[in-house]
Amino acid sequence: MKTIFIKNAAFQKKQLVLLEFPFDFELKELVKTLAGADWKPSLKAWTIPYSDAVLPDLLVIFKGKAWLDYSGFKKVEIEATPEALPTLAPALALEIQHFTDWMRNRRYSESTIKNYTGGLGLFFRFVGNKNPEQITNEDLESFHKNYIIRKKYSASFQSLVINAVKLYFSNRLKRKLEPMEIERPKQPRLLPHVLSKGEVKTILQAHQNMKHRAMLSLIYACGLRRGELLNLKLTDIDSQRGMVRINQGKGGKDRMVPISDKVIGMLREYYHYGKPKEYLFEGATSGQTYSPTSLQEVLKSAVKKSGIKKPVTLHWLRHSYATHLLESGTDLRFIQELLGHNSSKTTEIYTHVSQKSLQKIKSPFDDL
């Protein structure tokens, strides 16, 4: 996964945010969807307008697509104007803290909690710290029209803030805000990246290190997410039944995934070599999980050794697993269960990249 460096810049008396990264077609196309995105040849970087919420917005948009390095990014103190939002009132800050506790008790992810509380606080400031009991649909519609749309925030940020406000009112105040003038923005449909079986084989065999080969192989062999692999414990491998137990995957769900005898043999060889104590793949300190960054570097090195020029990420292996299952005739309902998807619609996206399905279509060009 490539890194995007986020920095501040002033250009023609305007505060901008610089996005610097090595050329990558997918990232370039994603950046172009951002409101106000512009390529500045003189800066050799993409720029977008600065705002207080730009960093949370970017974290949402590029989640799973790229690493964001914002060590060079600082919040800009912009001189107050008549349109500047007021500071959040202490009473509303306390209310947001109660909302945070409510979400945490219901096991919302920390990233969701952070984004929702930030969005709700922004909305409260926009309405002038009005008592929540007095807030109406018109206030949310005004916020949408005169803040989100006017400042050209992205569709992702728009959905995030509206979801946060609606969740707060429906669960904290037990009433619904149903703004009639707000339509859900259309999200760009990005197809998953899929490798051929030959490319996968080349990547998985690139390392001589048994531990590195075992990690990458298990991600592909079982369609695991990065965090699911790193959290696997020795007791999660049931070699007698040929199953792997995934504990608390995305959405806090457990699931069982089949594992082949071939992979079990590889894991036994690795165990004899690595002697892990608790987690299947441990870092430098015994009993602690392997570093996500180090795992990404393992893949990056394997891709480089294999000679593949594509910007392969760990999630590409999961996408390839699902697509190859579909091409071999596995029912979508089973693939949904193996991947841990809530909705079949999420799994159906693999039909759009399945080589077997697409090659059945005959081009009219062939009849000319």
Residue, then its C-alpha position, 0 to 999 in steps of 0.5 A: m500500500k503506497t503512502i500519501f504525504i499530507k502537508n500544508a501550503a499557501f498558494q496565491k494567498k489561499q490555504l491548501v493541503l498538499l497530497e504527495f505520492p509516487f505516481d499511482f493511477e488508482l490513487k490519482e483517479l481517487v484524488k480527482t474525485l475530491a472537491g477542488a482537487d487540482w494538480k500544481p506542476s510548480l509544487k509537483a503535488w495535488t492540492i485541495p482546499y484547506s478546512d478544519a475537517v480535511l484530515p478526518d475526511l481524507l482518512v475516511i476516503f483513503k481508508g484501505k487504499a493508502w497509508l497517510d503520513y500527516s506528520g508534516f500537516k498542521k492545523v492552520e489558524i485562520e483569521a476569524t471571519p463573520e462566517a467562522l463557527p463558534t467554539l463548542a459549548p461545554a454543555l454540548a461537549l459533555e453531551i458528545q461525551h455521553f454519545t461517545d460512551w453510548m457508542r463505545n458501550r455498543r462496541y462501535s469501532e474507535s475510528t467510527i467513534k472519532n469520526y462521528t463525534g467530530g461530525l456531530g460537534l461540527f454540526f452543533r457549532f454550525v447551528g450556534n450551539k442550539n439546544p439539541e431539543q430545539i434542533t429541527n430537520e431544517d437545521l440539518e438541511s441548512f447545514h447540508k446546503n450552506y456548509i457541506i455543499r457550499k464548502k465543497y466537502s466530499a460525498s464521503f464526508q457528507s454521509l459521515v456527518i449526516n449518519a452521525v447526526k441521525l444516529y445521535f438523535s435517534n438513539r440519544l434523544k429518541r426522535k428522528l431527523e428526516p430531512m426531505e431536501i437531502e439525498r444520499p450522495k452517490q459513492p464512486r463504485l471502485l472495482p476490486h483489484v484481482l491478480s491471476k493465479g500465476e501472479v499470486k503463486t509468484i508472489l507467495q513463492a518469492h520469499q525464502n523466509m518460511k514465516h513470511r511465506a506462511m503469512l502471505s499464503l494464509i491471507y490468500a488461502c483463507g481470504l483473511r483481512r490483515g488484522e484477522l491474520l495478525n490476531l490469529k492465535l495458535t488455538d485458532i487453527d483446528s488441523q483435525r477439522g481443517m478449519v481456522r477460527i476468525n475471532q472478532g473480525k470486521g463488525g465484531k463477528d466470528r466465523m469459521v474458514p476452511i484450510s487445506d492440508k497443504v496450508i496446514g503442512m506449511l504452518r507445521e513447518y513454520y511452527h517447527y521453525g518459528k516456535p511462536k508462543e501465543y499468536l500464530f505470527e509474533g513480532a520481535t517480542s514473544g507473545q506479541t502480535y506481528s507489526p502491521t507495517s512489517l507485514q506490509e513490507v513483507l508483501k512489498s518485498a515479495v512483489k518486488k522480487s516477483g517482478i510484478k509492476k502492479p501496486v499490490t496490497l494485502h487486500w488484493l490477495r483477499h480479493s483474488y481469493a474471492t474471485h478465484l473461488l467464484e471462477s471455480g464455481t463456488d456459490l456466492r452465498f458460501i463466498q459471502e460466509l467465508l469473507g464475513h460480509n453482512s450483505s450479499k451485495t458486497t460479495e456480488i461485486y466480484t462478479h464484475v471482475s470474474q474472468k470466467s463470467l466476462q469471457k463468456i461474453k462474445s464481442p460483436f467485433d468477432d462477427l465482423 
